[in-house]
Amino acid sequence: MIRNNLERSVELKNLYLRPKSEKTGDTKISETHKEEKVASDRISEIRDQIQSGSYKVDLKKTSEKMALNLLGL
C-alpha cells in the first residue's frame, strides 16, 4: 500500500507539474524541476528501504509534523 501511494504521488506530480513547466520558461518552474527531482530521488530511496525492510518510522517526529500541519503552523 505504501509503495502504491508513493508511486501515485510521483505520477500525480508528473501529471500536474511537468505540462505546466513545459509551457512556460519561468525560473520558478526550473526550481520546481529541481525540487521534483530531489523528491523523486527521496521517494526512490524510501522505496528501496521499505523493500529491504530497513525503513524505520520515527513516530515522535511524524506526529509532531502532523500536529503542526493540522494547527496550520
mmCIF file of the N, C-alpha and C atoms, coordinates in Angstrom:
data_MODEL
# 
_entry.id   MODEL 
# 
loop_
_atom_site.group_PDB 
_atom_site.id 
_atom_site.type_symbol 
_atom_site.label_atom_id 
_atom_site.label_alt_id 
_atom_site.label_comp_id 
_atom_site.label_asym_id 
_atom_site.label_entity_id 
_atom_site.label_seq_id 
_atom_site.pdbx_PDB_ins_code 
_atom_site.Cartn_x 
_atom_site.Cartn_y 
_atom_site.Cartn_z 
_atom_site.occupancy 
_atom_site.B_iso_or_equiv 
_atom_site.pdbx_formal_charge 
_atom_site.auth_seq_id 
_atom_site.auth_comp_id 
_atom_site.auth_asym_id 
_atom_site.auth_atom_id 
_atom_site.pdbx_PDB_model_num 
ATOM 1   N N  . MET A 1 1  ? 0.812  -1.183 0.000   1.00 0.00 ? 1  MET A N  1 
ATOM 2   C CA . MET A 1 1  ? 0.000  0.000  0.000   1.00 0.00 ? 1  MET A CA 1 
ATOM 3   C C  . MET A 1 1  ? 0.863  1.258  0.000   1.00 0.00 ? 1  MET A C  1 
ATOM 4   N N  . ILE A 1 2  ? 1.919  1.274  0.823   1.00 0.00 ? 2  ILE A N  1 
ATOM 5   C CA . ILE A 1 2  ? 2.804  2.439  0.868   1.00 0.00 ? 2  ILE A CA 1 
ATOM 6   C C  . ILE A 1 2  ? 3.468  2.630  -0.480  1.00 0.00 ? 2  ILE A C  1 
ATOM 7   N N  . ARG A 1 3  ? 3.924  1.542  -1.084  1.00 0.00 ? 3  ARG A N  1 
ATOM 8   C CA . ARG A 1 3  ? 4.589  1.635  -2.384  1.00 0.00 ? 3  ARG A CA 1 
ATOM 9   C C  . ARG A 1 3  ? 3.640  2.222  -3.424  1.00 0.00 ? 3  ARG A C  1 
ATOM 10  N N  . ASN A 1 4  ? 2.393  1.775  -3.419  1.00 0.00 ? 4  ASN A N  1 
ATOM 11  C CA . ASN A 1 4  ? 1.412  2.293  -4.369  1.00 0.00 ? 4  ASN A CA 1 
ATOM 12  C C  . ASN A 1 4  ? 1.164  3.779  -4.144  1.00 0.00 ? 4  ASN A C  1 
ATOM 13  N N  . ASN A 1 5  ? 1.086  4.200  -2.885  1.00 0.00 ? 5  ASN A N  1 
ATOM 14  C CA . ASN A 1 5  ? 0.876  5.615  -2.590  1.00 0.00 ? 5  ASN A CA 1 
ATOM 15  C C  . ASN A 1 5  ? 2.060  6.453  -3.042  1.00 0.00 ? 5  ASN A C  1 
ATOM 16  N N  . LEU A 1 6  ? 3.284  5.957  -2.843  1.00 0.00 ? 6  LEU A N  1 
ATOM 17  C CA . LEU A 1 6  ? 4.469  6.682  -3.285  1.00 0.00 ? 6  LEU A CA 1 
ATOM 18  C C  . LEU A 1 6  ? 4.485  6.802  -4.802  1.00 0.00 ? 6  LEU A C  1 
ATOM 19  N N  . GLU A 1 7  ? 4.186  5.714  -5.489  1.00 0.00 ? 7  GLU A N  1 
ATOM 20  C CA . GLU A 1 7  ? 4.163  5.751  -6.950  1.00 0.00 ? 7  GLU A CA 1 
ATOM 21  C C  . GLU A 1 7  ? 3.059  6.674  -7.444  1.00 0.00 ? 7  GLU A C  1 
ATOM 22  N N  . ARG A 1 8  ? 1.921  6.647  -6.805  1.00 0.00 ? 8  ARG A N  1 
ATOM 23  C CA . ARG A 1 8  ? 0.804  7.506  -7.193  1.00 0.00 ? 8  ARG A CA 1 
ATOM 24  C C  . ARG A 1 8  ? 1.174  8.971  -6.996  1.00 0.00 ? 8  ARG A C  1 
ATOM 25  N N  . SER A 1 9  ? 1.879  9.261  -5.905  1.00 0.00 ? 9  SER A N  1 
ATOM 26  C CA . SER A 1 9  ? 2.311  10.628 -5.622  1.00 0.00 ? 9  SER A CA 1 
ATOM 27  C C  . SER A 1 9  ? 3.230  11.139 -6.726  1.00 0.00 ? 9  SER A C  1 
ATOM 28  N N  . VAL A 1 10 ? 4.168  10.322 -7.152  1.00 0.00 ? 10 VAL A N  1 
ATOM 29  C CA . VAL A 1 10 ? 5.090  10.722 -8.222  1.00 0.00 ? 10 VAL A CA 1 
ATOM 30  C C  . VAL A 1 10 ? 4.321  10.907 -9.524  1.00 0.00 ? 10 VAL A C  1 
ATOM 31  N N  . GLU A 1 11 ? 3.402  10.006 -9.815  1.00 0.00 ? 11 GLU A N  1 
ATOM 32  C CA . GLU A 1 11 ? 2.620  10.118 -11.045 1.00 0.00 ? 11 GLU A CA 1 
ATOM 33  C C  . GLU A 1 11 ? 1.787  11.403 -11.055 1.00 0.00 ? 11 GLU A C  1 
ATOM 34  N N  . LEU A 1 12 ? 1.187  11.748 -9.920  1.00 0.00 ? 12 LEU A N  1 
ATOM 35  C CA . LEU A 1 12 ? 0.382  12.962 -9.838  1.00 0.00 ? 12 LEU A CA 1 
ATOM 36  C C  . LEU A 1 12 ? 1.249  14.208 -9.999  1.00 0.00 ? 12 LEU A C  1 
ATOM 37  N N  . LYS A 1 13 ? 2.427  14.199 -9.389  1.00 0.00 ? 13 LYS A N  1 
ATOM 38  C CA . LYS A 1 13 ? 3.333  15.335 -9.559  1.00 0.00 ? 13 LYS A CA 1 
ATOM 39  C C  . LYS A 1 13 ? 3.708  15.490 -11.014 1.00 0.00 ? 13 LYS A C  1 
ATOM 40  N N  . ASN A 1 14 ? 4.028  14.380 -11.656 1.00 0.00 ? 14 ASN A N  1 
ATOM 41  C CA . ASN A 1 14 ? 4.396  14.436 -13.073 1.00 0.00 ? 14 ASN A CA 1 
ATOM 42  C C  . ASN A 1 14 ? 3.232  14.943 -13.921 1.00 0.00 ? 14 ASN A C  1 
ATOM 43  N N  . LEU A 1 15 ? 2.042  14.532 -13.579 1.00 0.00 ? 15 LEU A N  1 
ATOM 44  C CA . LEU A 1 15 ? 0.864  14.919 -14.336 1.00 0.00 ? 15 LEU A CA 1 
ATOM 45  C C  . LEU A 1 15 ? 0.588  16.414 -14.229 1.00 0.00 ? 15 LEU A C  1 
ATOM 46  N N  . TYR A 1 16 ? 0.715  16.953 -13.027 1.00 0.00 ? 16 TYR A N  1 
ATOM 47  C CA . TYR A 1 16 ? 0.345  18.348 -12.811 1.00 0.00 ? 16 TYR A CA 1 
ATOM 48  C C  . TYR A 1 16 ? 1.492  19.338 -12.970 1.00 0.00 ? 16 TYR A C  1 
ATOM 49  N N  . LEU A 1 17 ? 2.712  18.946 -12.706 1.00 0.00 ? 17 LEU A N  1 
ATOM 50  C CA . LEU A 1 17 ? 3.822  19.897 -12.752 1.00 0.00 ? 17 LEU A CA 1 
ATOM 51  C C  . LEU A 1 17 ? 4.515  19.960 -14.110 1.00 0.00 ? 17 LEU A C  1 
ATOM 52  N N  . ARG A 1 18 ? 4.738  18.858 -14.737 1.00 0.00 ? 18 ARG A N  1 
ATOM 53  C CA . ARG A 1 18 ? 5.503  18.865 -15.982 1.00 0.00 ? 18 ARG A CA 1 
ATOM 54  C C  . ARG A 1 18 ? 4.814  19.592 -17.124 1.00 0.00 ? 18 ARG A C  1 
ATOM 55  N N  . PRO A 1 19 ? 3.550  19.332 -17.397 1.00 0.00 ? 19 PRO A N  1 
ATOM 56  C CA . PRO A 1 19 ? 2.952  20.067 -18.524 1.00 0.00 ? 19 PRO A CA 1 
ATOM 57  C C  . PRO A 1 19 ? 2.989  21.579 -18.317 1.00 0.00 ? 19 PRO A C  1 
ATOM 58  N N  . LYS A 1 20 ? 2.786  22.042 -17.111 1.00 0.00 ? 20 LYS A N  1 
ATOM 59  C CA . LYS A 1 20 ? 2.825  23.468 -16.818 1.00 0.00 ? 20 LYS A CA 1 
ATOM 60  C C  . LYS A 1 20 ? 4.225  24.018 -17.067 1.00 0.00 ? 20 LYS A C  1 
ATOM 61  N N  . SER A 1 21 ? 5.241  23.292 -16.640 1.00 0.00 ? 21 SER A N  1 
ATOM 62  C CA . SER A 1 21 ? 6.611  23.771 -16.789 1.00 0.00 ? 21 SER A CA 1 
ATOM 63  C C  . SER A 1 21 ? 7.073  23.727 -18.242 1.00 0.00 ? 21 SER A C  1 
ATOM 64  N N  . GLU A 1 22 ? 6.538  22.827 -19.016 1.00 0.00 ? 22 GLU A N  1 
ATOM 65  C CA . GLU A 1 22 ? 6.930  22.753 -20.420 1.00 0.00 ? 22 GLU A CA 1 
ATOM 66  C C  . GLU A 1 22 ? 6.360  23.925 -21.212 1.00 0.00 ? 22 GLU A C  1 
ATOM 67  N N  . LYS A 1 23 ? 5.264  24.507 -20.746 1.00 0.00 ? 23 LYS A N  1 
ATOM 68  C CA . LYS A 1 23 ? 4.627  25.601 -21.462 1.00 0.00 ? 23 LYS A CA 1 
ATOM 69  C C  . LYS A 1 23 ? 5.259  26.951 -21.144 1.00 0.00 ? 23 LYS A C  1 
ATOM 70  N N  . THR A 1 24 ? 5.895  27.085 -19.966 1.00 0.00 ? 24 THR A N  1 
ATOM 71  C CA . THR A 1 24 ? 6.468  28.365 -19.573 1.00 0.00 ? 24 THR A CA 1 
ATOM 72  C C  . THR A 1 24 ? 7.960  28.230 -19.333 1.00 0.00 ? 24 THR A C  1 
ATOM 73  N N  . GLY A 1 25 ? 8.673  29.339 -19.455 1.00 0.00 ? 25 GLY A N  1 
ATOM 74  C CA . GLY A 1 25 ? 10.118 29.330 -19.237 1.00 0.00 ? 25 GLY A CA 1 
ATOM 75  C C  . GLY A 1 25 ? 10.505 30.046 -17.968 1.00 0.00 ? 25 GLY A C  1 
ATOM 76  N N  . ASP A 1 26 ? 9.621  30.128 -17.032 1.00 0.00 ? 26 ASP A N  1 
ATOM 77  C CA . ASP A 1 26 ? 9.846  30.851 -15.792 1.00 0.00 ? 26 ASP A CA 1 
ATOM 78  C C  . ASP A 1 26 ? 10.933 30.176 -14.960 1.00 0.00 ? 26 ASP A C  1 
ATOM 79  N N  . THR A 1 27 ? 11.753 30.978 -14.245 1.00 0.00 ? 27 THR A N  1 
ATOM 80  C CA . THR A 1 27 ? 12.815 30.407 -13.419 1.00 0.00 ? 27 THR A CA 1 
ATOM 81  C C  . THR A 1 27 ? 12.244 29.644 -12.233 1.00 0.00 ? 27 THR A C  1 
ATOM 82  N N  . LYS A 1 28 ? 11.068 30.041 -11.766 1.00 0.00 ? 28 LYS A N  1 
ATOM 83  C CA . LYS A 1 28 ? 10.449 29.310 -10.665 1.00 0.00 ? 28 LYS A CA 1 
ATOM 84  C C  . LYS A 1 28 ? 10.121 27.888 -11.092 1.00 0.00 ? 28 LYS A C  1 
ATOM 85  N N  . ILE A 1 29 ? 9.776  27.731 -12.356 1.00 0.00 ? 29 ILE A N  1 
ATOM 86  C CA . ILE A 1 29 ? 9.450  26.400 -12.866 1.00 0.00 ? 29 ILE A CA 1 
ATOM 87  C C  . ILE A 1 29 ? 10.702 25.530 -12.890 1.00 0.00 ? 29 ILE A C  1 
ATOM 88  N N  . SER A 1 30 ? 11.844 26.090 -13.253 1.00 0.00 ? 30 SER A N  1 
ATOM 89  C CA . SER A 1 30 ? 13.073 25.289 -13.269 1.00 0.00 ? 30 SER A CA 1 
ATOM 90  C C  . SER A 1 30 ? 13.437 24.869 -11.850 1.00 0.00 ? 30 SER A C  1 
ATOM 91  N N  . GLU A 1 31 ? 13.158 25.735 -10.865 1.00 0.00 ? 31 GLU A N  1 
ATOM 92  C CA . GLU A 1 31 ? 13.375 25.354 -9.476  1.00 0.00 ? 31 GLU A CA 1 
ATOM 93  C C  . GLU A 1 31 ? 12.443 24.217 -9.092  1.00 0.00 ? 31 GLU A C  1 
ATOM 94  N N  . THR A 1 32 ? 11.240 24.246 -9.611  1.00 0.00 ? 32 THR A N  1 
ATOM 95  C CA . THR A 1 32 ? 10.284 23.178 -9.341  1.00 0.00 ? 32 THR A CA 1 
ATOM 96  C C  . THR A 1 32 ? 10.802 21.858 -9.883  1.00 0.00 ? 32 THR A C  1 
ATOM 97  N N  . HIS A 1 33 ? 11.426 21.892 -11.066 1.00 0.00 ? 33 HIS A N  1 
ATOM 98  C CA . HIS A 1 33 ? 12.010 20.671 -11.627 1.00 0.00 ? 33 HIS A CA 1 
ATOM 99  C C  . HIS A 1 33 ? 13.082 20.119 -10.710 1.00 0.00 ? 33 HIS A C  1 
ATOM 100 N N  . LYS A 1 34 ? 13.929 20.994 -10.171 1.00 0.00 ? 34 LYS A N  1 
ATOM 101 C CA . LYS A 1 34 ? 14.996 20.541 -9.268  1.00 0.00 ? 34 LYS A CA 1 
ATOM 102 C C  . LYS A 1 34 ? 14.388 19.932 -8.011  1.00 0.00 ? 34 LYS A C  1 
ATOM 103 N N  . GLU A 1 35 ? 13.388 20.601 -7.451  1.00 0.00 ? 35 GLU A N  1 
ATOM 104 C CA . GLU A 1 35 ? 12.725 20.079 -6.253  1.00 0.00 ? 35 GLU A CA 1 
ATOM 105 C C  . GLU A 1 35 ? 12.035 18.756 -6.547  1.00 0.00 ? 35 GLU A C  1 
ATOM 106 N N  . GLU A 1 36 ? 11.455 18.660 -7.721  1.00 0.00 ? 36 GLU A N  1 
ATOM 107 C CA . GLU A 1 36 ? 10.770 17.427 -8.121  1.00 0.00 ? 36 GLU A CA 1 
ATOM 108 C C  . GLU A 1 36 ? 11.775 16.282 -8.223  1.00 0.00 ? 36 GLU A C  1 
ATOM 109 N N  . LYS A 1 37 ? 12.950 16.555 -8.772  1.00 0.00 ? 37 LYS A N  1 
ATOM 110 C CA . LYS A 1 37 ? 13.982 15.523 -8.900  1.00 0.00 ? 37 LYS A CA 1 
ATOM 111 C C  . LYS A 1 37 ? 14.456 15.076 -7.524  1.00 0.00 ? 37 LYS A C  1 
ATOM 112 N N  . VAL A 1 38 ? 14.661 16.026 -6.622  1.00 0.00 ? 38 VAL A N  1 
ATOM 113 C CA . VAL A 1 38 ? 15.082 15.693 -5.262  1.00 0.00 ? 38 VAL A CA 1 
ATOM 114 C C  . VAL A 1 38 ? 14.013 14.848 -4.587  1.00 0.00 ? 38 VAL A C  1 
ATOM 115 N N  . ALA A 1 39 ? 12.755 15.238 -4.739  1.00 0.00 ? 39 ALA A N  1 
ATOM 116 C CA . ALA A 1 39 ? 11.655 14.473 -4.142  1.00 0.00 ? 39 ALA A CA 1 
ATOM 117 C C  . ALA A 1 39 ? 11.586 13.074 -4.739  1.00 0.00 ? 39 ALA A C  1 
ATOM 118 N N  . SER A 1 40 ? 11.768 12.991 -6.045  1.00 0.00 ? 40 SER A N  1 
ATOM 119 C CA . SER A 1 40 ? 11.733 11.696 -6.716  1.00 0.00 ? 40 SER A CA 1 
ATOM 120 C C  . SER A 1 40 ? 12.880 10.802 -6.230  1.00 0.00 ? 40 SER A C  1 
ATOM 121 N N  . ASP A 1 41 ? 14.071 11.401 -6.048  1.00 0.00 ? 41 ASP A N  1 
ATOM 122 C CA . ASP A 1 41 ? 15.208 10.641 -5.526  1.00 0.00 ? 41 ASP A CA 1 
ATOM 123 C C  . ASP A 1 41 ? 14.925 10.150 -4.119  1.00 0.00 ? 41 ASP A C  1 
ATOM 124 N N  . ARG A 1 42 ? 14.317 11.007 -3.308  1.00 0.00 ? 42 ARG A N  1 
ATOM 125 C CA . ARG A 1 42 ? 13.997 10.634 -1.928  1.00 0.00 ? 42 ARG A CA 1 
ATOM 126 C C  . ARG A 1 42 ? 12.946 9.521  -1.902  1.00 0.00 ? 42 ARG A C  1 
ATOM 127 N N  . ILE A 1 43 ? 11.976 9.607  -2.781  1.00 0.00 ? 43 ILE A N  1 
ATOM 128 C CA . ILE A 1 43 ? 10.950 8.565  -2.868  1.00 0.00 ? 43 ILE A CA 1 
ATOM 129 C C  . ILE A 1 43 ? 11.588 7.239  -3.253  1.00 0.00 ? 43 ILE A C  1 
ATOM 130 N N  . SER A 1 44 ? 12.506 7.274  -4.202  1.00 0.00 ? 44 SER A N  1 
ATOM 131 C CA . SER A 1 44 ? 13.198 6.050  -4.609  1.00 0.00 ? 44 SER A CA 1 
ATOM 132 C C  . SER A 1 44 ? 13.994 5.464  -3.454  1.00 0.00 ? 44 SER A C  1 
ATOM 133 N N  . GLU A 1 45 ? 14.647 6.342  -2.705  1.00 0.00 ? 45 GLU A N  1 
ATOM 134 C CA . GLU A 1 45 ? 15.431 5.901  -1.553  1.00 0.00 ? 45 GLU A CA 1 
ATOM 135 C C  . GLU A 1 45 ? 14.539 5.236  -0.512  1.00 0.00 ? 45 GLU A C  1 
ATOM 136 N N  . ILE A 1 46 ? 13.407 5.862  -0.211  1.00 0.00 ? 46 ILE A N  1 
ATOM 137 C CA . ILE A 1 46 ? 12.475 5.302  0.769   1.00 0.00 ? 46 ILE A CA 1 
ATOM 138 C C  . ILE A 1 46 ? 11.892 3.984  0.267   1.00 0.00 ? 46 ILE A C  1 
ATOM 139 N N  . ARG A 1 47 ? 11.557 3.934  -1.018  1.00 0.00 ? 47 ARG A N  1 
ATOM 140 C CA . ARG A 1 47 ? 11.012 2.700  -1.600  1.00 0.00 ? 47 ARG A CA 1 
ATOM 141 C C  . ARG A 1 47 ? 12.004 1.550  -1.443  1.00 0.00 ? 47 ARG A C  1 
ATOM 142 N N  . ASP A 1 48 ? 13.283 1.814  -1.710  1.00 0.00 ? 48 ASP A N  1 
ATOM 143 C CA . ASP A 1 48 ? 14.308 0.779  -1.568  1.00 0.00 ? 48 ASP A CA 1 
ATOM 144 C C  . ASP A 1 48 ? 14.434 0.326  -0.112  1.00 0.00 ? 48 ASP A C  1 
ATOM 145 N N  . GLN A 1 49 ? 14.364 1.288  0.817   1.00 0.00 ? 49 GLN A N  1 
ATOM 146 C CA . GLN A 1 49 ? 14.453 0.939  2.229   1.00 0.00 ? 49 GLN A CA 1 
ATOM 147 C C  . GLN A 1 49 ? 13.263 0.095  2.664   1.00 0.00 ? 49 GLN A C  1 
ATOM 148 N N  . ILE A 1 50 ? 12.077 0.418  2.185   1.00 0.00 ? 50 ILE A N  1 
ATOM 149 C CA . ILE A 1 50 ? 10.881 -0.351 2.536   1.00 0.00 ? 50 ILE A CA 1 
ATOM 150 C C  . ILE A 1 50 ? 11.009 -1.773 2.009   1.00 0.00 ? 50 ILE A C  1 
ATOM 151 N N  . GLN A 1 51 ? 11.468 -1.904 0.768   1.00 0.00 ? 51 GLN A N  1 
ATOM 152 C CA . GLN A 1 51 ? 11.594 -3.230 0.175   1.00 0.00 ? 51 GLN A CA 1 
ATOM 153 C C  . GLN A 1 51 ? 12.642 -4.069 0.884   1.00 0.00 ? 51 GLN A C  1 
ATOM 154 N N  . SER A 1 52 ? 13.716 -3.431 1.369   1.00 0.00 ? 52 SER A N  1 
ATOM 155 C CA . SER A 1 52 ? 14.764 -4.177 2.064   1.00 0.00 ? 52 SER A CA 1 
ATOM 156 C C  . SER A 1 52 ? 14.426 -4.412 3.534   1.00 0.00 ? 52 SER A C  1 
ATOM 157 N N  . GLY A 1 53 ? 13.386 -3.732 4.027   1.00 0.00 ? 53 GLY A N  1 
ATOM 158 C CA . GLY A 1 53 ? 12.981 -3.906 5.415   1.00 0.00 ? 53 GLY A CA 1 
ATOM 159 C C  . GLY A 1 53 ? 13.757 -3.040 6.385   1.00 0.00 ? 53 GLY A C  1 
ATOM 160 N N  . SER A 1 54 ? 14.535 -2.085 5.886   1.00 0.00 ? 54 SER A N  1 
ATOM 161 C CA . SER A 1 54 ? 15.343 -1.251 6.766   1.00 0.00 ? 54 SER A CA 1 
ATOM 162 C C  . SER A 1 54 ? 14.721 0.116  7.050   1.00 0.00 ? 54 SER A C  1 
ATOM 163 N N  . TYR A 1 55 ? 13.537 0.388  6.505   1.00 0.00 ? 55 TYR A N  1 
ATOM 164 C CA . TYR A 1 55 ? 12.892 1.690  6.725   1.00 0.00 ? 55 TYR A CA 1 
ATOM 165 C C  . TYR A 1 55 ? 12.277 1.730  8.117   1.00 0.00 ? 55 TYR A C  1 
ATOM 166 N N  . LYS A 1 56 ? 12.595 2.774  8.855   1.00 0.00 ? 56 LYS A N  1 
ATOM 167 C CA . LYS A 1 56 ? 12.059 2.958  10.202  1.00 0.00 ? 56 LYS A CA 1 
ATOM 168 C C  . LYS A 1 56 ? 11.257 4.253  10.242  1.00 0.00 ? 56 LYS A C  1 
ATOM 169 N N  . VAL A 1 57 ? 10.122 4.206  10.924  1.00 0.00 ? 57 VAL A N  1 
ATOM 170 C CA . VAL A 1 57 ? 9.278  5.382  11.086  1.00 0.00 ? 57 VAL A CA 1 
ATOM 171 C C  . VAL A 1 57 ? 9.566  5.989  12.454  1.00 0.00 ? 57 VAL A C  1 
ATOM 172 N N  . ASP A 1 58 ? 9.912  7.269  12.480  1.00 0.00 ? 58 ASP A N  1 
ATOM 173 C CA . ASP A 1 58 ? 10.111 7.992  13.731  1.00 0.00 ? 58 ASP A CA 1 
ATOM 174 C C  . ASP A 1 58 ? 8.757  8.564  14.134  1.00 0.00 ? 58 ASP A C  1 
ATOM 175 N N  . LEU A 1 59 ? 8.066  7.853  15.025  1.00 0.00 ? 59 LEU A N  1 
ATOM 176 C CA . LEU A 1 59 ? 6.705  8.230  15.397  1.00 0.00 ? 59 LEU A CA 1 
ATOM 177 C C  . LEU A 1 59 ? 6.635  9.604  16.045  1.00 0.00 ? 59 LEU A C  1 
ATOM 178 N N  . LYS A 1 60 ? 7.612  9.968  16.850  1.00 0.00 ? 60 LYS A N  1 
ATOM 179 C CA . LYS A 1 60 ? 7.594  11.275 17.501  1.00 0.00 ? 60 LYS A CA 1 
ATOM 180 C C  . LYS A 1 60 ? 7.705  12.387 16.462  1.00 0.00 ? 60 LYS A C  1 
ATOM 181 N N  . LYS A 1 61 ? 8.651  12.258 15.552  1.00 0.00 ? 61 LYS A N  1 
ATOM 182 C CA . LYS A 1 61 ? 8.856  13.272 14.511  1.00 0.00 ? 61 LYS A CA 1 
ATOM 183 C C  . LYS A 1 61 ? 7.630  13.362 13.596  1.00 0.00 ? 61 LYS A C  1 
ATOM 184 N N  . THR A 1 62 ? 7.089  12.207 13.226  1.00 0.00 ? 62 THR A N  1 
ATOM 185 C CA . THR A 1 62 ? 5.921  12.173 12.351  1.00 0.00 ? 62 THR A CA 1 
ATOM 186 C C  . THR A 1 62 ? 4.709  12.810 13.021  1.00 0.00 ? 62 THR A C  1 
ATOM 187 N N  . SER A 1 63 ? 4.472  12.473 14.282  1.00 0.00 ? 63 SER A N  1 
ATOM 188 C CA . SER A 1 63 ? 3.315  13.023 14.979  1.00 0.00 ? 63 SER A CA 1 
ATOM 189 C C  . SER A 1 63 ? 3.457  14.529 15.194  1.00 0.00 ? 63 SER A C  1 
ATOM 190 N N  . GLU A 1 64 ? 4.679  15.006 15.442  1.00 0.00 ? 64 GLU A N  1 
ATOM 191 C CA . GLU A 1 64 ? 4.901  16.439 15.601  1.00 0.00 ? 64 GLU A CA 1 
ATOM 192 C C  . GLU A 1 64 ? 4.580  17.187 14.296  1.00 0.00 ? 64 GLU A C  1 
ATOM 193 N N  . LYS A 1 65 ? 5.051  16.643 13.176  1.00 0.00 ? 65 LYS A N  1 
ATOM 194 C CA . LYS A 1 65 ? 4.777  17.288 11.885  1.00 0.00 ? 65 LYS A CA 1 
ATOM 195 C C  . LYS A 1 65 ? 3.284  17.273 11.569  1.00 0.00 ? 65 LYS A C  1 
ATOM 196 N N  . MET A 1 66 ? 2.614  16.164 11.900  1.00 0.00 ? 66 MET A N  1 
ATOM 197 C CA . MET A 1 66 ? 1.171  16.084 11.644  1.00 0.00 ? 66 MET A CA 1 
ATOM 198 C C  . MET A 1 66 ? 0.419  17.113 12.498  1.00 0.00 ? 66 MET A C  1 
ATOM 199 N N  . ALA A 1 67 ? 0.814  17.234 13.763  1.00 0.00 ? 67 ALA A N  1 
ATOM 200 C CA . ALA A 1 67 ? 0.147  18.197 14.647  1.00 0.00 ? 67 ALA A CA 1 
ATOM 201 C C  . ALA A 1 67 ? 0.362  19.623 14.165  1.00 0.00 ? 67 ALA A C  1 
ATOM 202 N N  . LEU A 1 68 ? 1.593  19.960 13.785  1.00 0.00 ? 68 LEU A N  1 
ATOM 203 C CA . LEU A 1 68 ? 1.879  21.306 13.266  1.00 0.00 ? 68 LEU A CA 1 
ATOM 204 C C  . LEU A 1 68 ? 1.084  21.593 11.989  1.00 0.00 ? 68 LEU A C  1 
ATOM 205 N N  . ASN A 1 69 ? 0.992  20.584 11.151  1.00 0.00 ? 69 ASN A N  1 
ATOM 206 C CA . ASN A 1 69 ? 0.230  20.746 9.908   1.00 0.00 ? 69 ASN A CA 1 
ATOM 207 C C  . ASN A 1 69 ? -1.255 20.984 10.196  1.00 0.00 ? 69 ASN A C  1 
ATOM 208 N N  . LEU A 1 70 ? -1.813 20.216 11.132  1.00 0.00 ? 70 LEU A N  1 
ATOM 209 C CA . LEU A 1 70 ? -3.219 20.376 11.487  1.00 0.00 ? 70 LEU A CA 1 
ATOM 210 C C  . LEU A 1 70 ? -3.496 21.731 12.129  1.00 0.00 ? 70 LEU A C  1 
ATOM 211 N N  . LEU A 1 71 ? -2.493 22.244 12.860  1.00 0.00 ? 71 LEU A N  1 
ATOM 212 C CA . LEU A 1 71 ? -2.644 23.544 13.501  1.00 0.00 ? 71 LEU A CA 1 
ATOM 213 C C  . LEU A 1 71 ? -2.352 24.706 12.557  1.00 0.00 ? 71 LEU A C  1 
ATOM 214 N N  . GLY A 1 72 ? -1.862 24.372 11.375  1.00 0.00 ? 72 GLY A N  1 
ATOM 215 C CA . GLY A 1 72 ? -1.553 25.400 10.387  1.00 0.00 ? 72 GLY A CA 1 
ATOM 216 C C  . GLY A 1 72 ? -0.282 26.170 10.702  1.00 0.00 ? 72 GLY A C  1 
ATOM 217 N N  . LEU A 1 73 ? 0.626  25.551 11.417  1.00 0.00 ? 73 LEU A N  1 
ATOM 218 C CA . LEU A 1 73 ? 1.893  26.219 11.790  1.00 0.00 ? 73 LEU A CA 1 
ATOM 219 C C  . LEU A 1 73 ? 3.037  25.762 10.921  1.00 0.00 ? 73 LEU A C  1 
# 
